[in-house]
Amino acid sequence: MGGRVLPRLFSGLWQLSSPAWGAAPQSKILAQFEEYVNMGFTAYDMADHYGDAEVIYGHFRQSYFAPESLYAATKFCVFGPIEVTPKVIAANVTERLTRLQSEHIDLLQFHWQDYSNPSCISAMKLLAADSRVKALGLCNFDTSNMAAILAAGVPIVSNQIQFSLIDSRPTFAMAEVCTRQKVKLLTYGTLCGGFLADKWLDRPEPELFAPGLTPSQRKYFEMIGIWGGWTLFQELLGVLDRIAKKHKVSISNVATRWVLDFDYVGAVLVGTRMGVSGHAKENLKAYGWRLDDEDQKAIEAVQLTQTVLCKPNMSYRVHSFGDHALQRVAVWLPNKLEPLAISTNIPVFWIVFIHGGAWRDPAINHVNFAQPTINHITASLESYRSLLGGKRLGFASLEYRLSAHPDHPQGPETPATDIRSAQHPDHVNDICSGLELLEETYGLSKGQYMLVGHSCGATLAFQTFLEEFRGGIVENHKDSPWAGVYRDFVRGAFGEDEGGAWDDVSPVNFLAQQRLEAYLGVVLCTATSDSLVEDNQRQEMATRCSGLGIEVIEISVEGDHDEMWQIGSRQAAAIQAALERVHAEKEVRGT
């Protein structure tokens, strides 16, 4: 890579950025550096904001008898506004060299947070022209922006991104560009913060803020939930364990080997707690073998199901409609139904889920929100058949970008494709984009689907049909029975009335735009013991819908706010009530 022959395992020094991963005296850290190098770990990944990582590496490099055999991949990270001038760019390079105690940088990886700022390309051209930088790479660039850098003639050799068995996004568009342009991926997160390891097999699901979890593990634990949940993750670990025993290696070795077997991957970054703990001998076992066809098929079987929602008679697909990790829609269909032929050959009625979570809770996602309800419906499908008029039943669940949440902190290292910083109308725009994808790919059409939203997901369902994503001001809206908890949710997600966000997203306001009258009806389902939403809110919504000529069906189920979706039979009851209404209307019309 960049003219150098390098090991395919880089040692990541992110853990030196904070004592949260453990701390050790510098003498012990330097001794472990030498131990690693003697075992063949000569390449190290670090950054300008990884604490003293560059400095400690520089001390070791200066004292090592063969410094030219070492390889430093550091970073120039831009997290906010910056003046892009030759002087500013050169100063950053000089600072890297001083800390590394070197006359050149082996690989400088550039991270740029704001893609809307075109100065990114200018900065990279200045770096490419600096002879002190031997090779130039990217960090956390998505496919389109990486392609733009390449199109501008900037000679990059790598892109450092997240890639693992639970985050396989690089296998899509990124893979094609890397292969064509001969750019290698340097991957992090491949072991999911240590979760892809023997020690987690057959372990109960941990608490997010359990004392034993590191900050990285909290991040990856959330990702496991988004990917498919702890139950499915245990199924994956079981498959990896069987493969590991076959090859006499560990689960971590198998997870690493899976990523290394992609030709466009240059190296996997494995985090090291220098001076605290070491896994060098264990990590070396990722070398010298490959996954065979049987291994690949066993792993693919878990990936294809990727959630227990996928019954044996149903296929499961995930489609992305943007570069962000949360811009995606999952689809479950009866087997043998191909997307483009559905609308004309085999009619399908769609149930499209929109999860809640006050616009910002990453613990509620498209998988765990839809799972209980789909499980219930597919287990009792016969009771739905007469309501479908010969149509097959398909399911889709929409994910959308989230706002920031103080209980789920994000560091400056969070890539733009994962950061949660959405503001209204980002959420509803994503819902509309997801529906457009379903329309284009599966022939989704008016009258052939229903939206099922919970809490703020119900708000997004209503907003989807608006001609504009902003509401009119309603007189005395602050005295509305919607104000209480709902207003607190909005303030938490969007700030203190930022940009009139409360007015924009309030159901009281957007129902003033009479757009829903073309649709058949609304089912308002409330929980009898809801601790968040008062019953007068349901009454207000029902009154406003009726005033617009929209037929309203009201049902109630036992339980609290989130039990509406956590217990599948309760949300399924609302869906069945809506299907019965659709069926009755068609009977009247004779269609």
ABEGO torsion letter per residue (X at the ends): XGGBBBBABBBBAAAAABAAAEBBBAAAAAAAAAAAAAAGBABBBBBAABEAAAAAAAAAAAABABAAABBBBBBBBBABBBBBBAAAAAAAAAAAAAAAGBABBABBBBBBABAABAAAAAAAAAAAABAABABBBBBGBBAAAAAAAAAAGBBBABBBBBBBAABAAAABAAAAAAAAAGBBBBBBGAAGGGABBAAABGBBBBBAABAABBAAAAAAAAAAAAAGEAAAAAAAAAAAAAAAAAAGBBAAAAAAAAAAABAABABBBBBBBBGABBAAAAAAAABGBBBBAAAAAAAAAAAAAGBAABBAABBBBBBBABABAABBBBBBBBBGBBAAAAAAABBBBBBBBBBBGGGABAABBAAAAAAAAAAAAAAAAAAAAAAAGGBBBBBBBBBBBBBBBAABBBBAABBAAABBABBOAAAAAAAAAAAAAAAAAAGBBBGABBBBBBEAAAAAAAAAABABABBBBBBGAAABAAABAAAAAAAAAAEBGBGGAAAAABAAAAAABBAAAABAEBBBBBBAABAABBAAAAAAAAAAAAAAGBBBBBBBBBEBAAAAAABAAAAAAAAAAAAAAAAAAAAAAGX
